[in-house]
Amino acid sequence: MRTAMSRQELGAGVDFLVVGAGIIGLSIAREIKRRQPTAAVAVIEKELDVGEHTSGRNSGVLHAGFYYAADSLKARFCRDGNRRLRAYCEAKGLPVNACGKLVVVANDGEQGTLDVLFDRARANGIDVKEVSDKQAREIEPRARTKGRALWSPTTASIDPGLLMHALKADAIEAGIFLHFGAAFLGRDGDVVRTSLGPIAARYVVNAAGLYADKIALLYGFSQNTRILPFKGVYLHSDEPPGALATHVYPVPNLKNPFLGVHFTVTVDRRVKIGPTAMPAFWREHYGGLGGFNPLELGEIIGRQLGLAFGAKFDFLGLAREEMKKYRRSTLVSQAARLVDDVRPAHYRRWGQPGIRAQLLRLKERELEMDFVIEGDARSMHVLNAVSPGLTCALPFAEHIVDEIEARLGIVRQTPPPPAMYEEAEEPARMEQPTKPKRTRKPPASKTRPPKPSTSS
Ligand SMILES: Cc1cc2nc3c(=O)[nH]c(=O)nc-3n(C[C@H](O)[C@H](O)[C@H](O)COP(=O)(O)OP(=O)(O)OC[C@H]3O[C@@H](n4cnc5c(N)ncnc54)[C@H](O)[C@@H]3O)c2cc1C
């Protein structure tokens, strides 16, 4: 099976050129090929394999969808994205840990925000339950909460690296041409300049993650937005698998797009704290001087300084709080508010960090909360594909391809054939991981039955 085109063929032209082989780029390429099997679809990726950046460096959580305002794209895609990625992983034999999530309350001041999460869950058709502190302890005996908590049975964990490789194999099988070590360098009209040579592209889809704004600018988009990178680091516990039965998250500050220090249970039932949301000083600033780019350093520090005055959110306060989390003891003690018996001695190993391609609105000086796409009849640009971008990838990619088709004037009389994992039935009820001596019976729901989501 051919996996790539020759330079000559690329020079002669492709129908669709996708920039970036992260989960968003690969999902879009697959969706285009599914709808237009005879189209020549190529993906260029500057790294030598998939998942080198955010798609391979995240928490691997399939979010349920109760954090997001009902009118957002995130809300529209999260519930179905969770269900479909879980079904995809199961169909491919990839592991899924259907461990669920507790959102616990630290003080009475957080009760109102917890109510907002319940309201959003209802509006978004998400299955959550209000549980008492006693019931929360039945779910996770170490959980600490004030009075009540939110229980989300559909939150789960997967292995993002395995997922990316499965998507890559699917893309190859579908006849998509994947070009690794191929960087987008610029454009001359409809010809894209790449490190492989020129590629004539009828349509360009920019899914370049941390560099998406730079590429969008070359096509006249992202005029009022720039990526402001935030780094997420993790601390791994050396406790045995199953030390926590479920994810334990705090009530978030809904004014910013980050979820606060929390405990994630990985697909292999191990525990990690994080990710943080520390300002990064260049786009691929994972650690040390790796990926160092002096131009980006100047640009990003300048932007961060600009936010010190007149931003719509407290950037300096956020930065100060986040930078403290580079101290292991601080990060562990903050997380220790959520569960009992957290011992710093268990948390000695830092994990692989990831960087959020967070969009900043320049005029308004505020962080963008939702996914953003901008495009026309020649190109489409995916901006702010931040969390829960992994969870949402499949339905989000369909939406993006709908938007591309609309701009190309393609009118579909009948929906395109479903992908093999696009099962129509309701998801099977998630099973709880079993652990001896722990009763994990979710209590009966006190909330109204979920309304059907408005998403497709
Ligand atoms: C710390 C962290 C934790 C997260 N946890 C979760 C989670 O638990 N659940 C969830 O749903 N979401 C999570 N997310 C969000 C999720 O990971 C992202 O939404 C998703 O991975 C974005 O995918 P992407 O394809 O847009 O970006 P990427 O994976 O970054 O892909 C973009 C690709 O474009 C390539 N590229 C860039 N520039 C060029 C160029 N010039 N030429 C060619 N190629 C280029 C890059 O090399 C990269 O491979 C998390 C994110 C972070 C940072």
The ligand as a Gaussian input file, in Angstrom:
#p B3LYP/6-31G(d) Opt

LIG

0 1
 C       -1.503000      19.077000      29.109000
 C       -2.704000      18.774000      28.246000
 C       -3.649000      17.840000      28.673000
 C       -4.785000      17.592000      27.900000
 N       -5.645000      16.629000      28.310000
 C       -6.735000      16.352000      27.541000
 C       -7.625000      15.331000      27.942000
 O       -7.411000      14.646000      28.930000
 N       -8.729000      15.123000      27.180000
 C       -8.999000      15.857000      26.072000
 O      -10.034000      15.648000      25.447000
 N       -8.119000      16.800000      25.632000
 C       -6.999000      17.050000      26.334000
 N       -6.102000      17.994000      25.920000
 C       -6.343000      18.663000      24.653000
 C       -5.940000      17.785000      23.463000
 O       -4.733000      17.133000      23.705000
 C       -5.851000      18.686000      22.219000
 O       -7.089000      19.334000      22.068000
 C       -5.538000      17.925000      20.941000
 O       -4.477000      17.029000      21.108000
 C       -5.209000      18.925000      19.834000
 O       -4.826000      18.206000      18.699000
 P       -4.198000      18.918000      17.437000
 O       -4.197000      17.920000      16.360000
 O       -4.910000      20.213000      17.204000
 O       -2.738000      19.363000      17.895000
 P       -1.336000      18.587000      17.857000
 O       -1.432000      17.237000      18.415000
 O       -0.350000      19.511000      18.498000
 O       -1.047000      18.442000      16.321000
 C       -0.589000      19.492000      15.511000
 C        0.501000      18.944000      14.621000
 O        0.864000      19.941000      13.678000
 C        2.242000      19.802000      13.441000
 N        2.764000      21.044000      12.891000
 C        2.894000      22.248000      13.512000
 N        3.438000      23.146000      12.686000
 C        3.645000      22.513000      11.516000
 C        4.200000      22.925000      10.258000
 N        4.650000      24.172000      10.062000
 N        4.277000      22.022000       9.267000
 C        3.831000      20.736000       9.452000
 N        3.317000      20.293000      10.603000
 C        3.221000      21.177000      11.634000
 C        2.815000      19.485000      14.811000
 O        4.092000      18.873000      14.714000
 C        1.746000      18.579000      15.395000
 O        2.032000      17.217000      15.213000
 C       -4.962000      18.275000      26.680000
 C       -4.000000      19.193000      26.244000
 C       -2.884000      19.441000      27.021000
 C       -1.843000      20.408000      26.543000

